[in-house]
């Protein structure tokens, strides 16, 4: 089935509302828990890590159910519908936790809601990602489809950041307890967006619900369990997949450090107001979106592997500038620091944008069977487990450097340490990911180049005959 621009647009918009909720959780939850609820960094890191591992563990189950489901809505769309409704509802609950509650109650409530919201996240995201694989037809078309998704997913970053500037008092640091009502309003808006865009994606891609598929064979329950587990881990039979998955998971840690520590660094290290933080996060979003057509163009010329390694060099360039600014911030005017930081965030995010889309396209190049949701589940399982480790590590390091929960200012030592934690985390992740991507063999690109060369050679004799 031909994939039109309209199809790609409908598919991509499905990442917007769902991404808005997730970016609100990624950007603000650690900050909300330590700055407003008054929980320690270790407890917050533990809660987020547990829920992330649970999210990862449910991926293969949801993937198997989606691959084998046969119904009127198709094997993807019913799960997407249930998922977006659940995510939208639970998003309202998690930001409604009362800061006045006992610490144990706050922690258990946060953990319980997080487990539920991550469950519905999986119910939506795994079949949604697999739908993009099902739609893909060619090597370059896969990149195009993932770019549409990444543009909308990146644009979703802007929404909670913009709402923070509009809803919260710009003259008041976001750690103030008066900001609780603002978080409730932001949650309401993002939940509505999640429902709306999820329904648009389901309706807009409805003609892909009947994609050809092999009917599941009738097997015993015990054999099915073995088959599911075997199919899940069968992704590792391909050594090339091992390097790609490991590289992708580590590369996403760059983004995890940015989103988890970003609010702390912008607030306590650089002392930005809510509007200034919105501006910086806006530059991050613009950088990710602006990089999509660039990386698509470059990958068509030099291949996906070389492109993503180049993007990681761009990330390292931006982090170097960030580190220099962190050192010199006390000697520069505040507005100068704001603009220079925004520039470096733009550079970093332009490279991170490539990490969001291109590895998924590379993974799709290696998927040769009908169990695309199962394969996607394994990919997200690995990335989410890595993210859980990073999140717990960040929470632990917040306590280690002496971060004080629930107060509006930190000591110079703590504020500086927060910045260096971000620099170190992004740098180490980018370097390791660059090395692992170097081990990956872009066989799909090699085949495309080989085919193009053969086509050119086959055309030459005919050209000579016409000349004669």
N, C-alpha and C positions, 0 to 999 in steps of 0.2 A: 504494500500500500504506500502510495506517494505521501511524503510528509511535507505539507505546505508551511509557509511562514505563519499562517493563522494557527495551524496545529502547534507549532513551536511556541507561539505566543500564549496559547491557551495552557499548554503544559507548563511553561515558565511561570505564569502568574500563580500557579499552585504553590510555589515556594515563597510567595510574598507574605501572606497573612500568617502561615505556619512559621515562616522564618522570623516574622516580627515578634511573635510570642517567644520563640527560642532565643532571639537576640536580646530580648528584655531579660530573660532568665540568665543568659550568659554574661551580659554586661552589668546587670544591676543586682543579681541575687546575692552574690558574695558580699557586695557592698551593703545591700539592704540588711542582710543578716548580722554583719559585724557593726555597721554604723547606726542602724535604727533599732533592730531587735536586741542588740547588745550581746549576741552570742560570740563566743571566742572563734578565732580563725580556724583552730583545729576542729571544733565541732561543725562549723560550716563546711570545711573541706571534707570532713567525714561524711556528712549528710549528702553532699553533692556527689562524692565519689561512690557511695553505696548505690545511689539512684542511677548513676551512670553505668555502673557494672550491671545492674538489673536491666537497664535499657538495652545494654549489649547482649545480655543473656536471652532476652525475648526476641531478638532479631531473627535467629534461625527458625524459631517456632512460627512466628508470623510469616516469615518467608516461605516456609513449607506449606502453611495453610493457604497463602495467596497463590502459590504456584499450582496447587491441586484443587482449588475451589472452582466450581462450575455453577454459575447462576446467571440470572438475567442481566445483572449489572457487570458481569465479567469478573475476571479473577483479581482485578486491582481496585476497581472503583467503589465496591461496597466497603472495603477496608478503609479507603480514603475518607469515605463519608463518616463512618463511625469514629475514625481518628480525629478529624477536624472538629467534630462536635465535642468529643471528650476533652481535647486540648483547650478549646475555648472556655468550657465550663470550669475546669480545674485551675486555669490561669487566674480566674477571679478569686478563687479560694486562697491561693498561696500568698497573695499580697494582702489578704485580710487578716493575717495572723496578728494578734494584739501584742504590742511590745510590753504591756503590763503583766502578761502572763508569767507564771513561774518558768525558769530556764528549761527545766526538764520537759514541761508541757510544750513550750515553744519548739524545742528540738524535735520532739516526737511528732508534733503536728506538721512541722516542716518536712521531716523525713517521709511521713505517710503520704502527704500530698505529692511530694516529689516522685515517689514510687509510682503513684497512679498516673501522674502527668507524663512520666517517661514511658509508661506502658502504652498510653494512647499516642504518644509521639511515634513509637515504633509501628503501631497499627496504621498510622498515616504514612510515615516517611519511607518505610521499606517497600511497600507496594508502589508508592509514588516514584521512588528511584528506579524500581524495576520497570515501571511503565515507560520511562525514558529509554531504557535499554530495549524494550520491545518495539518502540517506535523507530529506533536507529536502523539505518540501512547500509551506510557506507562509512569508510574510515573518517572522512572529513565531515560527514553529516552528523556523526556522533559528537564531534567537537562543537558543531553549531548548536545542537540541541542542548548540550550541557552549558554552553555559553548563555543561552536564553535563561536557563534556570539560574545560573550564577548571577546574572544581572538583576533579576527580581529578588533573589535571596540577598544580594548585597544591598539593594535598595531598601530592603526591610530593616537594615541596620539604622537607616536614617529616621525611621518613625519613632521608636522610643527615645532616641536622642533629641529629636525635634520637640516631641511632647514634653520631655523633661524641661527644656528651655521655656516652653509656653506655660506649663502648669506649675512648676516650682518657682519660687521667688528667686530671680537672678542674683539678688544681693545676699542670699542666704545659702550657706553651704548645704549640700544635700544630706549631711549627717543630722540635721536638725529634726526633731521629732514632729515638728509642724509639717514636714513633708510627707507624712504618712498618707493623708488624704489625696495628695497628688499622685502617689503610686497607685491608689485605688482607681482613680480616673484613667490613668494610662493603661491599666490592666483591662478596664472595660472597653476602651477603644481598640486595643490590640486583639482582644477576643472577638469583637465584631468583625475585624478585618480577617481574622483566621477563618471564620465561618463563611464570609462572603467570597474570598478568593478560592477557598477550597471547593465551594460549590461551582464556581466559574470553571475551575480546572476539570472537575468531574464532568460537567456538561460539555465543555469545549472539546474534550478528548473522548467523548462517548463512542465514536465510531471505531476506536481502537480496542474496545472491550471484547471484540470477537476475533482477535488475532489468532491465527492458526496455532494449534498446540496439540501435543500428543495426549491422548486420554490416559489417565493414571491406571496402572494395572491393579487388579484386585489381589492384595496380599494380606497376610496375617498381621495383626497388630504388632507382634514382636518383630517380624521382618520389616515392617514399616519403620519402627523405631531405629533399627539398625541402618535402614536405607537413608533415613533423614540425617542421622549422625554421619554416616559415611559420605553422603552427598555434601554435607556441610563442610567437612574437613577435606573433601576431595579437591577443593580449590588449591590446597597446598601441594598437590601432586605435581603441579607445574612450578618448577623452580623460579621461573620468571615472575609468577604471581607473588611468590614469597617476597622477593625484593621490592616489587611494586607496592604491595600492601604495607610492608614495613616502612618504606620511604614515605608513603602517603600519610600514615599514622603519625610519624615523627614530624613531617612537614606541617601537619595541622596543629602541632603543639605550638608553633609560632603564633598562630591565631589564638590558641587557648591562653597563652601568656598575655597577649594583648588585651583580650576581652576580660579575663579574670582579674588582672592587676591594673588595667587601664584606668578605671574609675578611681582607684586608690591613688595612683600616681598623679593623675590630673588634678585631683582634689587636694591631696596633702603635700605632694612634692612641688607642684607648680602653682598651687593656690588659685586655680581657675574657678570662676563662678559657673552656675549651671548653664548659662548661655554660652560661655566660652567653651565649656566641655562639649556642648552640643555642636559648636562650630568645629572643634577638633574631630569629633566622631563623624561629623558630616564630611570632612576631608578624607577620612578613612573610607567612607562609603563611595565617594566620588572616585577615589583612587582605584578601588576594586572594579567599579563599573567601567571606568575609562580604560582599564587594562584589558578588558575582554576582547574588543576588536583587534587590539594590538597583538595579543598573544595568539589569537586565531590566525592572523596574518602571518606571524612568525612561524607558527607550527606548520602551516602549509608549505613553508619554504625549507625549514631545516629539520622538521620532525618534532614530535611531542616531547621526547626525552630531552633533546638539546634545548628546547624551549623552556622547559620547567627548570632545568639547571641554570639557565640564564636568569630566570625569574628569581631564583634563590640568591643569585649574586646581587640582584636589585634589592632584595630584602636586607642583605648584609650591608649594602651601601647606606640604606636608610637608617639602620640600627647604629652604624658608626656615627652618622650625623647626630642621632639622638643622644648617644653617649657623650659627644663633645658638648652638646647643649646642656646636658645634665650637669656637667662639670662647671660650665661657665654661667649657669642661670642666675647666680647671686650677683654677678657683675653686670648683667644686662637689664635694660628697661623691661618692665612686665609685658608691654605690648609687643616688643621685639621678640621676646621669648615665645609668646603666643604664635606669632606668624612663622617663626623658624620651626617650632614644634609641629605646626600644622603641615609645613612643607615636608618634614621628615616622615610624618605619619602618612602623607599622601604617597611618598616614595615606597615606604614599606608595604602599604596596602595594595599598591599597583602590582607588586610581586606576589603578595598573598592571594590576590585575585586569580592568578594563574594556578595556584595550589588548590583553590576551591573547585575548579572545573576540569582542568586537563587530566589529572590522574584518574578521574572517574571515566573520562572518555578512553583513556588508555586501558583501564580495566575492562570496559565494554568490548574493546578490541580482542580480548582474550577469552570472552565468554562464547562458547560454541554450542550450548545446549538450551533446553527450554526452561531450566530452573534458574531464571535470572534473579528472582527475588531471593532464592537461597544463597546464590553467589553474592548478591548485594548485602544480604544479612551477615555473611561472614566478613565482608569488607567493613561494614559499620561496627560489627562486634569488635574488631581489632582497633579501629580508630576510637571508639568510645571507651574501651578499656585503657588505652593510652591517655585519653583525655581525663579519665577518672584519676589516674596516677598523678597527672600534672595538677589537677585541681586540689587533690589532697596535699600534694607537695607545696602548692602555693599557700593553702591554709596553714600548714605547719610552719612555713617560713614567715608568715605574718606574725605569728606568736614568737618565733625565734628572734626576729629583729626587734621585738618589743612593741609591736603595734597595739594601741589601746583602743578597745572597742567602745563605741558609743560617745566619743568625744570629738569636738570639731577641729582640733589642731593636734599635731604630733611634734615631737622634738625634731631638730635638724638632722640628728643621726638617723632616726627612723624614716623621715621623709626622703632622705638621700638613699638609704638602703632599699626602699621600695622601688626607686628608679633603677638601681643597679640589678635588682632581681629581675625586672622586666628585660633589661638589656641582655643579661646573661642567659635567661631562658630562651629568648628569641634567637640569639646568636648560636648557642649550642644546638638547638633544634634544626636551624637552617644548615649548619655545617654537616651534621650527621645525615640529614635528608639528602643533601647534595651528593654525598658519598654513596648512599644506597641507590639513588636514582641512576648513578653511574654504572651500577651493576645490572640494571634492567636492559634487556635487549628489545628494541622497538621493532619487532619482526613485521608488524602490520605496515609500518612506514617503509621498511625495506622492500616488502612485496609490492607496495604501490609504486615506489621508485623503479623497481625492476620491470614492472608491467609498462610503465611509461617509456622506459628505455627500449623495450622490445617493440612497442608500438611505433616509436620514432624510426627504428631500424627497418621495420616492415613497410613503412611509408616511402622510404628513400628510393627503392627500385622503381616504384610506380611513378615517382616524380621524374626520374630520369627518362622513362619511356615517354611521358607527356612532353618532355623537352625535345626529344628527338622528333 
